[in-house]
Amino acid sequence: MSVAEQLDTVLITGASTGIGATYADRFARRGHPLVLVARNRQRLEELSARLSREYHVKVEVLAADLTAPTERAVIERRLAEDQAIGILVNNAGMGGGSVLAQTPPDAVQAMIELNVTAPSRLVAAALPRLVARGHGGIINIASVLALAPELFGGAYAASKSYVLTYSIALNKEVAARGIRVQCVLPGVTRTEIWGQSGGLDAIPAHMIMEVDEMVDAALAGYDMGEVVTIPSLPDIDEWNRFDEARRRMAPELSLSVAADRYKSDIPEDA
Ligand SMILES: NC(=O)c1ccc[n+]([C@@H]2O[C@H](COP(=O)([O-])OP(=O)(O)OC[C@H]3O[C@@H](n4cnc5c(N)ncnc54)[C@H](OP(=O)(O)O)[C@@H]3O)[C@@H](O)[C@H]2O)c1
């Protein structure tokens, strides 16, 4: 972590429990002042009291529903204007129903508002200021389902693919301007999110990571400068090969002629 970044305030969404609350604990332990965002003010205040007591850092609580445009706008304004905020952790997210045919349109939209629209808007609000000051960090929490939509998750997996693609594009644009971008792809992590979407009981124990282990690994990846961190993947070359295969296609993804396999084999004068 650079000296310039060390005392930056960190704004964390979805900080009232689970992965976000664990990020709050770890950044406070590192000495960062915090701004914690979620809907449940009481839980945020309890966490804030514990963190300021244990780590002697300033912790501010902003209760907001990130799917409500007027409440989200307060967070956007703060990110656009507060020079002290140098790191944004886009963590708030929800499951969206695993069976597409049984998921009502409003539920799909609510999930997209939280998992896709909110992080995109928060980055858009913060970015001009971060670029102007020339240093900062953006951590976006996706999911391994971004790489494995067949496993589970329907539109939820797609929302996390968006977060991955968005983070790669964002990194391309801002890495050279002093902004560190990291996309974290957790596997199954023991948090309350599983309360909403069926529970962890059906999942083999060897696939479930404790939240402390997940966040500590993700922060180690951040410190190493990784753009994509997959906490449980034993061999990072697996990801590197996948990414390389994608990049190898790039020169041929837009050409003036269609591929031979799409051409009729019937001669024109027949
Ligand atoms: N746990 C996993 O297995 C797993 C795996 C891969 C990816 N992830 C991703 O990791 C992130 C964190 O998940 P988690 O497992 O920690 O979930 P969680 O325990 O359910 O926590 C979600 C957090 O988001 C907040 N939140 C929910 N809706 C919100 C809204 N409308 N506006 C503002 N805040 C809202 C919740 O607080 P309030 O209720 O107080 O608003 C809570 O702090 C999510 O993006 C999730 O998709 C989780």
The ligand as an SDF file (V2000), in Angstrom:
LIG
                    3D

 48 52  0  0  0  0  0  0  0  0999 V2000
  -21.4560  -14.7200    0.4830 N   0  0  0  0  0  0  0  0  0  0  0  0
  -21.1670  -15.2910   -0.6840 C   0  0  0  0  0  0  0  0  0  0  0  0
  -21.1610  -16.5290   -0.8210 O   0  0  0  0  0  0  0  0  0  0  0  0
  -20.7830  -14.4220   -1.8530 C   0  0  0  0  0  0  0  0  0  0  0  0
  -20.1610  -15.0470   -2.9480 C   0  0  0  0  0  0  0  0  0  0  0  0
  -19.8080  -14.2630   -4.0440 C   0  0  0  0  0  0  0  0  0  0  0  0
  -20.0740  -12.9120   -4.0470 C   0  0  0  0  0  0  0  0  0  0  0  0
  -20.6890  -12.3320   -2.9700 N   0  0  0  0  0  0  0  0  0  0  0  0
  -20.9490  -10.8980   -3.0350 C   0  0  0  0  0  0  0  0  0  0  0  0
  -20.3610  -10.2580   -1.9280 O   0  0  0  0  0  0  0  0  0  0  0  0
  -21.0670   -9.0660   -1.6120 C   0  0  0  0  0  0  0  0  0  0  0  0
  -21.3950   -9.0600   -0.1340 C   0  0  0  0  0  0  0  0  0  0  0  0
  -22.2100  -10.1620    0.1390 O   0  0  0  0  0  0  0  0  0  0  0  0
  -22.3960  -10.8200    1.5820 P   0  0  0  0  0  0  0  0  0  0  0  0
  -22.2780  -12.2750    1.3770 O   0  0  0  0  0  0  0  0  0  0  0  0
  -21.5680  -10.1350    2.5800 O   0  0  0  0  0  0  0  0  0  0  0  0
  -23.9510  -10.4770    1.7690 O   0  0  0  0  0  0  0  0  0  0  0  0
  -24.8060  -10.0970    3.0600 P   0  0  0  0  0  0  0  0  0  0  0  0
  -24.2350  -10.7560    4.2680 O   0  0  0  0  0  0  0  0  0  0  0  0
  -26.2180  -10.3590    2.6790 O   0  0  0  0  0  0  0  0  0  0  0  0
  -24.5480   -8.5210    3.1620 O   0  0  0  0  0  0  0  0  0  0  0  0
  -25.0220   -7.6630    2.1550 C   0  0  0  0  0  0  0  0  0  0  0  0
  -24.7620   -6.2410    2.5740 C   0  0  0  0  0  0  0  0  0  0  0  0
  -25.3400   -5.3800    1.5880 O   0  0  0  0  0  0  0  0  0  0  0  0
  -26.2360   -4.4870    2.2510 C   0  0  0  0  0  0  0  0  0  0  0  0
  -27.3550   -4.1850    1.3710 N   0  0  0  0  0  0  0  0  0  0  0  0
  -28.2780   -5.0600    0.8890 C   0  0  0  0  0  0  0  0  0  0  0  0
  -29.1810   -4.4010    0.1610 N   0  0  0  0  0  0  0  0  0  0  0  0
  -28.8370   -3.0880    0.1810 C   0  0  0  0  0  0  0  0  0  0  0  0
  -29.3990   -1.9150   -0.3700 C   0  0  0  0  0  0  0  0  0  0  0  0
  -30.5210   -1.9520   -1.1050 N   0  0  0  0  0  0  0  0  0  0  0  0
  -28.7830   -0.7240   -0.1550 N   0  0  0  0  0  0  0  0  0  0  0  0
  -27.6640   -0.6680    0.6070 C   0  0  0  0  0  0  0  0  0  0  0  0
  -27.0820   -1.7530    1.1580 N   0  0  0  0  0  0  0  0  0  0  0  0
  -27.6750   -2.9490    0.9470 C   0  0  0  0  0  0  0  0  0  0  0  0
  -26.6840   -5.2170    3.5120 C   0  0  0  0  0  0  0  0  0  0  0  0
  -27.0270   -4.3220    4.5510 O   0  0  0  0  0  0  0  0  0  0  0  0
  -28.5020   -3.7780    4.8910 P   0  0  0  0  0  0  0  0  0  0  0  0
  -29.4080   -4.9300    4.9110 O   0  0  0  0  0  0  0  0  0  0  0  0
  -28.2740   -3.1300    6.2220 O   0  0  0  0  0  0  0  0  0  0  0  0
  -28.8020   -2.7760    3.8280 O   0  0  0  0  0  0  0  0  0  0  0  0
  -25.3830   -5.8970    3.9030 C   0  0  0  0  0  0  0  0  0  0  0  0
  -24.5570   -5.0050    4.6000 O   0  0  0  0  0  0  0  0  0  0  0  0
  -22.2930   -9.0560   -2.5220 C   0  0  0  0  0  0  0  0  0  0  0  0
  -22.0470   -8.2240   -3.6270 O   0  0  0  0  0  0  0  0  0  0  0  0
  -22.4110  -10.5080   -2.9710 C   0  0  0  0  0  0  0  0  0  0  0  0
  -23.0530  -10.6360   -4.2160 O   0  0  0  0  0  0  0  0  0  0  0  0
  -21.0390  -13.0560   -1.8750 C   0  0  0  0  0  0  0  0  0  0  0  0
  1  2  1  0
  2  3  2  0
  2  4  1  0
  4  5  1  0
  4 48  2  0
  5  6  2  0
  6  7  1  0
  7  8  2  0
  8  9  1  0
  8 48  1  0
  9 10  1  0
  9 46  1  0
 10 11  1  0
 11 12  1  0
 11 44  1  0
 12 13  1  0
 13 14  1  0
 14 15  2  0
 14 16  1  0
 14 17  1  0
 17 18  1  0
 18 19  2  0
 18 20  1  0
 18 21  1  0
 21 22  1  0
 22 23  1  0
 23 24  1  0
 23 42  1  0
 24 25  1  0
 25 26  1  0
 25 36  1  0
 26 27  1  0
 26 35  1  0
 27 28  2  0
 28 29  1  0
 29 30  1  0
 29 35  2  0
 30 31  1  0
 30 32  2  0
 32 33  1  0
 33 34  2  0
 34 35  1  0
 36 37  1  0
 36 42  1  0
 37 38  1  0
 38 39  2  0
 38 40  1  0
 38 41  1  0
 42 43  1  0
 44 45  1  0
 44 46  1  0
 46 47  1  0
M  CHG  2   8   1  16  -1
M  END
$$$$
